[in-house]
């Protein structure tokens, strides 16, 4: 039997999984992400816990195909990260360092791309080879897969769909320094911005409270029939649906997988995205399915393992 590891590095915790080559998860666990001192301990900590797991399970290194790693930053094809604010890294040769520290082959990619690969393999995009995953969380991430391969790009920044400009008239600045990014309207924080703007001059009865509103509140209120919340959801959907229609004109996916914390609202999201998408998409791109991600926190480790397999 052969094995591999899937590693998903986050700003707070590192999630790890030990897999059989068949894809079965044998074990999964977490360690703390030590970001202090420019994150110098992160890779040594990962290597240490991987080697300890091999000893615990009495697995020989020659039976391990490698370790796949998802990183919250653009990653070049040769496994180099040119800076990760979440981890405190500047320039880092992640692939080279991981291989030196573990003695195992390492494959490195961006965390959103890796999550998309996981969903294609075992989740909402299972059975498809052409898909786009959209992660709606604190920010908006994405992973584009064409013919079964993640689109990384020349500089490791492929799939950064959260920073497509969807509103050239926006005055507020996005975290990336630009204005009018998709992330400013369709992330959890973006949905809150839409809601607060709407509630400034709203006179109708609504369940939403401007000072405390969350993205979850918006979709809970939608489910309860709140018309004001429904209009916020419609605005969210217009931004996202139209952006995805533009992406489809380039990539022609079979499925859009919607993940991230916002996706926990459930199926109520899909019609708000699908309607403006269908109104904007090319005829050839309308044969597409919208689905929710199903792997949750396991998407990253599954996709990282798939990098190796």
N, C-alpha and C positions, 0 to 999 in steps of 0.2 A: 504494500500500500504506500502511496505517495501522499504528501501533505503540503499545505501552504498556509501562510498567515495573511490576514487582511488587517490593515491598520488605518484608522481614521483619526487624524490629529485635529483636535479642536482647541480653542483658546482656553478652555477650562479642564477638559479631560481628554485623554487618548483612549479610544475604544479599540479593542483588539479581538480578533477571532482566529481560532485554529480550525482549519478546514481539511477534509479529505479531498482528494483530487476529483471525486464525484460531485463535490459541491456541498456535501453535508457538513454542517457546523458541529464540531466536536466539543468546542468550549468557547466561551466569550467572557471577557472581563474588561475592566477599566483601570487606568492609572491616572494620577494627577498630571496635568501639563504644567511644568515648571518654566514659566516664561521669563523669570528674572535673569539678569545678566545676559541679555540678548538671546535668551532661550538656549543657552549652551548645553543644558542638561537634557533637553528633550530627546534627542536621538540616542544618547547613551542610556537613558532610562528605558526607552523602547527596546533597545538591544538587550538590555539586562533582563527585562521581563520575558522576552521571546526565548532567550537562552535558558532561563529558569523553567519556562513551560516545557521546553524540549526535555529537560532533565526530569521534570515531574512526570511527563508522559512516557519517558524512556524511548524517545524518538531520536534516531541518529540523523545528523545533518545531511548525510547523503540521500536520505529519504524525503528531504524537504525541497520542493520545487522553487521556493523563494518566498519573499514577503512583498506584498503590494502595499503602497502607502498613499493615502489621500491627504493633501496639504491645503490649508485655506489660503491659497495664493496661486498666481500663474506659475506653471512649471514647464520648462523647456523639454524637448524630446529626450535630451540627455540627462534629465533629472536634476536640473539646476533651478533654484528659486532665487530670484533677484530681489527679495524682500517680502516679508510677511508681517504686517503691522500686528496681527493677532498673536503672533508667536514671538515677536521681538527680533526676528531674523533680518539680517541684511542679505548679502550674497551668501548662498549656501549650496554646496554640492551635495544634495541630499542623497541621491542614488549612490555616489561614491562612498560617502560616509557610512551609510547604512550597510553597504556590502563589507566595508572594512571592519565595522563594529560587530557584525553578526557572522560573517563568513558565509552568508547566503546571498543569492541573487536578489536584487531589489528592483521593483518597478514603481515609478512615482508619477502621480498625476494630480491635477487640481481636485479638491474635495467634491465640488459640484459635478464635475465630469465623472468622478468615481461613483457617486451616488446614482447618476444616470445609468452607468454601466450595471450597477447592482439591480436597478429596477428593470432593465432590459433582460437581465439574466433570470431573475427570480421573482420580480414584482409586477407592477402595473403595466410594464411594457413587454412582459414575457412573450416570446414567440415572434417578436418584431426585430428587424435589423435596421430600420430607419425611424428614429424617434427623437423627440426633444423633451427633456425634462425641465420643468420650471420649479424652482424652490422658492416659495414665498415665506420668508421668515423676517428677521430683523432687517435684512436686505433682500434682494432678489438675485438668485443665482440661476445658472442654467447649465445644461449639458446637452450637446448636440452629437448624435450618433448617426453616422451614415455608413451603410453596408457593414454594420456590426463594429465599426471602429469609431472611437471618440475623436472628434475634431479638436485637436490641440492648437493648431495654428503655428505660425513662424516664431512667435514669442511666448507661447504657452498661455495666451489669453483668449483662445477660442471659447465661445459659449458664454461670454460675459454679457448676457442679454439684459441684465438689470440696468445697464448703462447705455442702452439704445435711447436716443432722444425722442420723446413722444409729445413734447410740448415746448415749442421754441419761444413761447411768451412767458414762461415761468421766471419769477424773480428770485425765488429762494434757491440757494446753492445746495446741490447734492453732496454727499460725503466724498465723492470722487473729485469734486471741484467744478463739475459742469452744472448746467441747469436743465431741468425738464426731463431727467432720466426716468425710465420706467419704474425704477425702484422708489421714486418719490411718490408714486401713486398706488402701487400694488403690493408693496411690502406691508408687514403688519403696521409699521410706523407710518407708512404712506396712507394706508386706509384710515388711520386715526387723523392724519392731516386733512384728508377729504371730508371726514365726518365733522371735524371742528370748523372747517371753513363753511360747511353747509349750515351748521347749527348757529353760526354767528347771527344770522338774520331770520332764523326759522321761527314761525309763529304757530305751526301746527303741533298737535299733541304727538309726542314721541317718547319711546322708552330710553332714548339715548340722552346721556347727560354730558354736556360739552367738556367739563373739567376732568371727567374721569373715564371717558369713553375709550374702549379698546377695540381692536379688530374683532375679537370674539363677541363683544357686545353687539357690534353691527350685525353679524350674521345670526346671532341668537335672536335679535329683534326682527330680522328678515323672516326667520322661521315662524315668529309669532304674528306676522302680518303687518309689521310696522312699515308704513308707506315712506317715511323719511329715510329709514334704514335701507329700504329697497332702492331708493334713488342713489344713495351712496354706493350700494353694491353695483348698480347699473353703471355709474361713472367708473368705478374700479374695473368693471368688465370691459367697458369700451376701450380703455387704455391698453389692457392686457390682450383682449381679443384682436384688436387692430395690429398690435405689435407682432403677435404670433402669425397673423395673416402675412405680414411682410416677411417674416422668417421662413414661412412655408414656401413663398415664391422662390426662395434660394435653395432650400434643403428638401422640400417635398416629403415631409415625414408621414408615416402611417399612423402615428399616435402621438399625442401630447400627454405627458404624465405630469400631474400637478402635485407637488409635494411641499414640504416645509410646514411650519407651525400653523399657518393660515389654512392649510388643506384639512386640518382637523375639523373644520366647519362641516366637512362632508359633501355629499352630492349637491347640496344647495348651491355650491359655487359654480358648478359646471354650466348651467344654462346662461348665467350672466357673462361667462367667457365665450361660450359657443355661439351665441346669437350675433354679437358684433363681429366675431371671426367669420362666420358664414356670409355676413353682409359685405365683408371686405376681401375675402379670399378669392383667388383665381378659381375658375370652374374646376380645373384639374386638381386643385388642392382641397376641394370640399369633401373628398372621400377620405376623411380622417376621423380618428376616434379620440375623444377626450376621456381620460380616466384619472383616478386618484392614485397616488403612490401607495403601496401596500406594505413596504418593508420597515417603515418608521426609522428608528435609530440603527437598524441593522443594514440599511442601504449602503452606508459607507464601507463597512467591513466586507460586505458581500462584493461590492464593486472592486474594492482593493484586491481581494482574493482573485477576482476574475481577471485583473490586470496580469497576474502571474499565469493563470490557467489558460 
